[in-house]
């Protein structure tokens, strides 16, 4: 590769546009750097300088990219070009059918490129459409304006699944009334290692039904099989069963760091873990119709809040454990963790 092409390729990598152009260009075959198109952006112009770009922008309805060796990278807005890595680019608006997040995300880069904004309702079937549950979750749009359903055949999946951060917007009047933007639904019981939900935003951003977690979440030291972290949206859990002895220190369902969880009809079996529900660091859990026996406490809070009703759970130490938090028994109207209430 000559110096011209090498400098050009370096400029692409520095600003992160390699993923946008992948599949749309072959640099080694392009001696004169012609115009090529991509499905996401309309047109991409490859030129030596900004001056040569000024004669290229002819279609005001296109969201184009101009890449120059000397002057950097520009975005085509209306009939003009704006340098996109200026500190404060002035863009009033742009319209595109599809935009993607090109960089890898997650603690270990487990999330690949995914759509920025959803375009329509979508159902992904596992294993008919993709081989793994995680592959279906990796494609969830960041801003989800439609319903994204992962329909999973019953069976055993050797996966520690992670639901990436998602913002559910514009969701209303879904058929089941829960307004879940991302819904993981098993066709029968789906057995996985563990479940992690990261920073959901929206009124019931994530729904997970008919799952059987059997191990601890490997991504943190909280020792939970189902862990929901942060966000300002509710995660809805239904028919989560724990029929395997997980660990003598295990927690079944944990809400951490402001996470909000509603759990219906969860079954914890007999002595499969230490704690059933744990709300920590401002985590909140609303539990209905839970059943089972744990070795220590069915409900535990450490700086969090739990409310439960119509449940049949027991523990060998006590029903509740409260450390800087409150637990409310809605059926019997008992508030645990408060020694004196002054009216």
N, C-alpha and C positions, 0 to 999 in steps of 0.2 A: 504494500500500500504506500503511495507516495505521500509527501508531507502535506499536500493540500487535503487529501482525504483523511489523513490522520488527525489533523487539526479539527476538521469538521466533525469527525466521530467523537473526539474529546469534548467538543462543545455540546454534543447531544447528551453524553453521559453526565456532564456536569449539571445540567438542568433537568435531568430525569425524563427525557423524551424517548429514550430507547424503546420502552415498552409500547409507546403509541405507534411507532413506526415499524415495529417488528411485523414481518409478514407483508408489509406494504412496499418495501424497498430492498434492493440488494446493492450495497455501495460498490462492491467490486465490479459490478456490471454497468455502472453509470459513469461514463467518462464526462458527459456534459451536464450532469446533475439536473435531469428534467423534472417536471412537475409530476407527482404521483398522488393518488388519492387514498384515503383511509376511510373505513366505514364509520368511524366515530367523528371525524372532523371535517369531512368534505374534501378539502384540498390541502396539500403540503407543498410549499415552494422552497426549493433548495437553491440558494444563490450565494454570491460571494460577499455582497454588501447590501446595506439598507437602500442605497440609491436604486439598485436594480429591482428591489421589491416594489417601489412606488408605481411601477408600470404594470404590475401583475394583478393588483386587486381590482377586479372588474365586477364581481357579483356581490352586492350588498347583503343578500339573504344567506350567505354562507359564513360559517365559522371556520376560518382558515388559519393555518400556521405558516409563518415565514421563518426559515432557518438560514442564518447567514454565518459565514466563516469569520468575517471581520467584526460585525456589529452585534452579534448575539441573536436572540430569538424573539419573534414578534407575534402578536395575535392580530388577526384581521377583524376589525370592528367597522361595520358599515363599509365605507370605501377607503378607510385609512388603516394604518398599522400602528400598534402601540407596543412598545418594548415590555415584555411581560415580567422581566426580572428587575425592573426599576423598583425602588423602595416603595413608592406610592403610585402605582399605575392608576390612571383615571379611566375607569370603565363604567359607563352608566348601566349597561346590561348586555347580555348576549343570550342567544337561544340556540340550543343544540338538541338533537334527538337523543343523543347518548353521550355520556361522559364517564370515564372510568378513573378509579384510584389506582395509580400505577405502581406504587411502592408496596413492599411487603410489610405487614403489620403483625402485632402480637408479640408476646414475650420472647419467642424464639423465631419470629418470622413465619409463623404457621399460616397466616392469612395472606393470600395472594391478591392480585388485582381483582376488583369487583366494581360493579356499576355504582355510580354516585347516587342516581335517582332512579327509582323504579318507573317502568313505562306501562305495565299492565299486570293483572293478576297472573300468578304463575304457580304451577304445581310441579314439583320434582319428585319422581318416584325412585325409591331405593329398594332393590338394586337394578331396576329396569333402566333408568336413565343414567344414573351414576352408581359407582360401585360402593361408595361409603356414605355414611351420614354426614361426615365432616366435609366431604366434597360438595354436598348440597348446601351446607351452611356457609362454606367459603364464598359462595356466589350470591349471598343475600345482599341487596343494595343497602348502602349506608342510610339514605333517606328513602323510607319505604312508604310510598303513597298508595300502595295496593296490597293485596293479600299475597303472601309468599308461604306456600304450604309445602312441607316436606312429608310425603306419604311413604311410610316405611313398612316393608313386609316383616311379619313377626319372625323372630330368630335371635341368634346370638351374634353380636358385633363386638369384636375386640377393639373398642375405641373409647378413648376419653374425650367425649365430644365437647366442643367449645362453641357456644353461640356468640359470634362477634358483636361488637357494639352496633346497635341499630336505632334509628330515630323513626318512629311510626307517626306519620302525619296524614291528616285528611282521611282517617279511617272512621267509618260510621256505618251502622245498620248492617253489620255482617249477619249471616243467617243464624249463628248460634248466640248472638248478642254479646259476645265477649270482646269483639273488636281486636282480636289478636293480629298484629301485623305479620309476625312470623309464627307459624304454627307447625310444631312437630307432632305428627299423629301416627301412632302405630296401628298396623292392621293386625290386631292381636298384640301380645306382649313383646316388647323390644328390649332385649337384655344388652346392656352396655357396661363398661367399666365404671364410668363416672360422668357427671354432667356439670358443666360450668357455664354460667351466663354472665356476660360482661356488659355493664353500663347500658342497660336498655332505657330508652326514653320514649314516652308516649303512654296513652291510656291502654293498658294491657299490650305492651309491645311484643311480648313473647309468650306463647302458650306451648306447654309440653304435656302430652297425654300418653298413658299406657306404656310406661317405661319401668325397667327393673335394673337399677344400678347395683353393682356387686362389689365395688372396690372404692378406695379413697381417691379423692381428687389429687393427682400428682403435681399440680401446678402451684400449690401453696402448702403451708404447714398447718392449716386449720383443721385437717383431718375430718373432712366432710365428703360424703358421697355426692350430694347435690349442693353446689355452692353458687349463690347469686351475689354479684358484687356491684355496688353503686348504682348509678342511674337515677332518673326521675320518672321511671315508668314501672308498671306492675308486671311481674312475671307470674303467669298462671300455671299451676301444676295440678294435674288430675290423674288419679289412678297410678300413682307412683308406688311401687311395691318393693319391699326389702325382704327377700326371702332367703338371703344368704348371710351367714355370720361374717361381718365385714372386718371389725377390729375392736378390741376391748376399749379403745379410746375414741371410737368413731362417733360422728354426728351424722344423722340422716340428712336433714335439710337445714342449710344455714343461709341466713340473710345478713350481709355484711356491708358496712359503710354506706348506710342510707338506702340500701336495697329494699324494695317492697315486694312481698311474696304473698299470693293467696294459694292455699293448698287444700284441695277437696279430695276426700275419699282415698287418703294415703294409708297404706298398710305396712306396719313395721315388723310384723312377725313376732317371734319370741326370742328375746335376748340376743338379737343380732348386732346391737350397738349400745353405746353408753347413753347417748342423748337422742331423742327423736327430733325435736325442733330447737334450733339455737338462733337467737337474734343478737347480733353483736355490733357495737359501734354504730348505733342509730339505725340498725336494721329493723325491719318491721315484718311480722308474719301474722296472717289471718288464716286460721286453720279450722276446717269443718270436717266432721265425720272421720276422724283419724282413729285407727285401731292398732293394738299391739302392746307388747311389753318390752321395756328396755332395762338395762342393768342399773342405771342411775336415775335420770330424770327424763320424763317425757318432754318437758318444756323447760328451757334454760335461757336466761337473758344475761348479757354482760354489756350494759349500756344500750340495750335495745328494748323492743316492745313486742309482746305476743298477745293475741286474743284468740280464744278457741271456744268451740261450742259443739254439742252433739257428738262428742268424741268418747271413745272407750280405750284410754291409754293408761298405763300404770308403770311405775318404776320402783325398784327395791329400796332406794334411799328416800324419795319423796316424790310428790307429783310435780313440784316446781322447784327451780333454782333461780334466785334473783340476785344479781350483782349489779348494782347501779342501773336498775331498770324496773319494768313492771310487766306483770302477766295477769290478764283478765280472763276469768272463767265466765263466759257469757251466759251459760246455761244456769249456773248457780249464783250468779251475781256476786262473785268473790274477786277482789282485787288483791293479788299477791305482790309482796314487795313493799307494802305501805303499812307501817305500824300504827299510824295515827292520822286520821283525816279531820281537819278542823273546818267546820262549816261556817 
